[in-house]
Amino acid sequence: MIRARYCKRWLLSWTVAMLAACGGGGGGGEEGQGSHAVRAEAYCEAGSGAIVDYQECSAGKVSPQQVIVENGNATSFRVSDEPLLITQVESSCKINTPLKNPRVYSSQEFGGMQSVSGELSGDSLTTAAVTYGCNIRIYFLRELEISTDAGLHGSIEPQRKIVSSRTTTEFKLNPDDGYVVGGVEGCGTGGSLEGNTFTISNVTSDCLLSVHYLEIPDMAGIWSGTWEGVDAAFGPVAGTWVTRMLQNQTRLSGPIEFSGDLDCAEGNMSGIADPRESTISGEIERHPSPEPCPTSSWIFSAFDDKATSASGQWSKSGLSSGAFEGRRIATLDGPNIHSFYPPWAGAGAYVTIVGERLDMSLINDSLSLGFGGTMLVPEAAGESMILLKLPGAIGDSEQFYLSTPKGAALSPLPLNTGVTGPDSGYIQWISLADTNPQPASVVFSINNRRAFVANRGTGSVSMINTDLSQEFTSTPIAARWLQQVAVHAIAADPDGRRIYVAGDGIVGVLHAHTMELLDTLELPAYGSAQTNPQGVAVSPDGRWLLLSEATPGGRISIVDTDNGYRIADTLMMPTGSAPRGVAVSPDNRHAYIALSGSVNQVRVYDLLAGIELSPIDIGESPIAIAVTPDASRIFVTNGPADTVHSYDFNSGLTQVFDLGPAVYPNALAITPDGARVLVANDSNSIYVIDIASSVVISVAVGDASSGIAISRDGRRAYATLPRSNRLVEIGNQRTLRISKQGGGLGTVRTQPDAINCGTECSATFAVGTQVVLRPGIPTGFRFDGWGGDSDCQDGRVSMTANRYCVASFSKIPAPSPPPYSGGGGVDVGPQHCFIATAAYGSWLDPHVVSLRLFRDQHLLTNAAGTWFVEFYYRHSPPLADYIRQHESLRAVVRALLAIIVYAIEYPLAAGLTIWLLLLLSARRRVIRRQARRFASA
């Protein structure tokens, strides 16, 4: 009963108050009579239209809350705190206080109250004459605190901010050098990231803004690799590339050089290395520009964690496209190997390595064939050159690896060790396009894929495609001369980029890849009056170009290629004697000149000291000369005597090989394995001398030959036939090309050892050779099978014809988790570990980072781990959401995950702990068993 009476009294009081508020007070409730209640209320706007009672709002207050006003009177309310926090005023009273920028929201009525906005005059709001009970509501924005967590490798400015709800504010994100903003999360907003400025709006509560910084891949350095593809005009194309890649934060740039089947070989590359993207991409602008070299675009679609190797695709203005790969071979300020010569060499051969900052201690530093491979001991080492002699036991084809206190470096290409000699039982002829070219001399390119022929009759140089055994193009050598200039000798620069062709009084310099005539030099190089197919030579380091003036009393000019082709020294020959063939020893120390006429001898010039040494008296009328790969012997042709002489520097002995009557040998070449000598002559055969047995055989070629050259691997030889206007090929070879596609990293090697693709993706094999293809698969990638020619499908190739095989490698993809907001934010970094993120509150927590790294580096690198991660991503989000809502459960999960993280970060300690626990458990069981036995006894 008491409780009922109390409720009735409360209800009556509430009714009276409402009547007073709505209809007036003091007994009067009608407009214009008695007194009226005016209520003023303060509300906080929490965002998105949500309203919070003023008593919970710290942003502002209005006092008094209610005033009883006599009819016709005005009243005032004091608005406390900052008026600028007011967003709008709703009132059913008439307001006299002028509002700045008054605005009526579409004259919309809110239960009899009109919504207006603006700023009050001072801190006072005054009504007009009150003639009825009315209400005033003032809405404030809440003051919110945004705190920040910059994590590692960067900072945020400011570190803390007080803002009004629903306002827009900015934070400056400052990554350390070498880092970029990887992601921003927290505060329940989308936000926007423009450069390093993060803009946030519509904040509705105090919150934490977290930033994740990603390390920029360090791509700076010297990079080298291979490229291949299909051209609309030429079909399959391939080659190598090398670039000096400079880096400024995420921007990459630098000069780039190509070799192989292409129209333009130099250019500049530019690109972006942004860790927030899944690729590194850019463009290559080749010279000259824009014609005839369209810009090529490229993209690194796969690169390893340490950014030391990469693969990707390229395309050229819709004309051609393909794949490429490479690796960083040197740093920008450490040792750098530019090239080495010869590119193919066997046991005991000399090799000259050229580069910069190569100066190494022969005691403390190391040089090997491949990382951890055959150790090499140089005979000499300087700032720009290393000279070494290969040991008797040498491994498979590998890149040179140099390690010094300045850093480590790899050679751009591997040293190929599988040298041999051509199969003399096979010949075929190669016709030249001109009607009367009179080919005089020939040389192979460094990569064996081309040969260059000096045509005496047309004053031009022909390029031969060795894979197809046919002429590709030709370039005339006549820069400032109107008349044709006869050319007679040709040589290739050891770096593989220039070809030197000697004519009467000129030397043409051609680009070895494009056949562009780079320069025509007026130098004393004669040989049309007397056949002189070996009248030009280049030193193994590429520094010296030697030219023979094959006239009585002529000279040898030693030209400095590093200083504008200046003549550094001149060797004058005796009157009545003409210098003919010239050769440089593989150890880069001596030049040898065949002198014929009144004096018949081999002159010797010391390239290091710049002086002549004692000559070697040898044979009659020396014409051509060659040096064995180990620099121990020279071979010299003696035309009128129809012989070849050899001189052994170690024993001082001379050996004579009689070729028979009316042969008149003109030129000779030694196979890269040092086993045989091939001799061009005036007969209809090529003579082959077996050095070990001294046996001489002849190979019929159908006409007299002038010049001769052997490919760098020794598998085929070309001889020029001037009277027939063609070349003859000796050696039954077929070419195998390897292409790598799919965008992943991988290597292909062959058995027999000839290809390491990687760095060398083409080689020749004797007809009928059975070649086994062996893929190499780095961590994080997979091999998807063989393609190309039908004979390649099982990874075994029969070389009965030229073959083109494709190896497909792809990156093992990280599974994509289901969509997940995780509390908002902008996340352009790695995906969340859902349960761990829910337990620790942020995917930037160190425990979550450890688990994520374990996922990326160990689980996603194998099939079983990938399956587990995919299963986890499918089923964990609902469980993570449940854990996130229960703090006690989060604590339990954190405790369990801490054990796992400890085992990941300290596997040895974890293993020992488990072992000790097992040992203690076993010990406890033994004690219990003994106790039971004692009790039963």
Beta strands, then each sheet from edge to edge (+ up, - down):
strand 1: 35-47
strand 2: 50-53
strand 3: 61-63
strand 4: 66-70
strand 5: 76-80
strand 6: 86-91
strand 7: 103-110
strand 8: 113-117
strand 9: 124-126
strand 10: 134-141
strand 11: 143-149
strand 12: 154-157
strand 13: 160-164
strand 14: 169-175
strand 15: 179-185
strand 16: 192-194
strand 17: 197-200
strand 18: 207-215
strand 19: 221-231
strand 20: 235-248
strand 21: 251-260
strand 22: 266-272
strand 23: 280-286
strand 24: 296-303
strand 25: 309-316
strand 26: 320-330
strand 27: 336-341
strand 28: 350-356
strand 29: 366-369
strand 30: 374-376
strand 31: 378-381
strand 32: 385-389
strand 33: 398-404
strand 34: 407-415
strand 35: 427-431
strand 36: 439-444
strand 37: 450-455
strand 38: 460-465
strand 39: 470-476
strand 40: 487-492
strand 41: 498-503
strand 42: 507-511
strand 43: 517-521
strand 44: 536-538
strand 45: 544-548
strand 46: 555-560
strand 47: 566-572
strand 48: 577-584
strand 49: 590-597
strand 50: 601-606
strand 51: 611-616
strand 52: 622-627
strand 53: 633-638
strand 54: 643-648
strand 55: 654-658
strand 56: 665-670
strand 57: 676-681
strand 58: 685-690
strand 59: 696-700
strand 60: 708-710
strand 61: 717-721
strand 62: 726-730
strand 63: 733-741
strand 64: 747-751
strand 65: 756-757
strand 66: 762-766
strand 67: 770-776
strand 68: 781-788
strand 69: 796-798
strand 70: 803-811
strand 71: 825-827
sheet 1: 2+ 1- 4+
sheet 2: 2+ 1- 10- 6+ 8- 7+
sheet 3: 3+ 5- 9+
sheet 4: 13+ 11- 18- 15+ 71-
sheet 5: 12+ 14- 17+ 16-
sheet 6: 19+ 20- 21+ 22- 23+ 24- 25+ 26- 19+
sheet 7: 27+ 28- 32+ 31-
sheet 8: 30+ 29- 33+ 34-
sheet 9: 35+ 62- 61+ 60-
sheet 10: 36+ 37- 38+ 39-
sheet 11: 40+ 41- 42+ 43-
sheet 12: 44+ 45- 46+ 47-
sheet 13: 48+ 49- 50+ 51-
sheet 14: 52+ 53- 54+ 55-
sheet 15: 56+ 57- 58+ 59-
sheet 16: 66+ 63- 70- 68+
sheet 17: 65+ 64- 67+ 69-
end
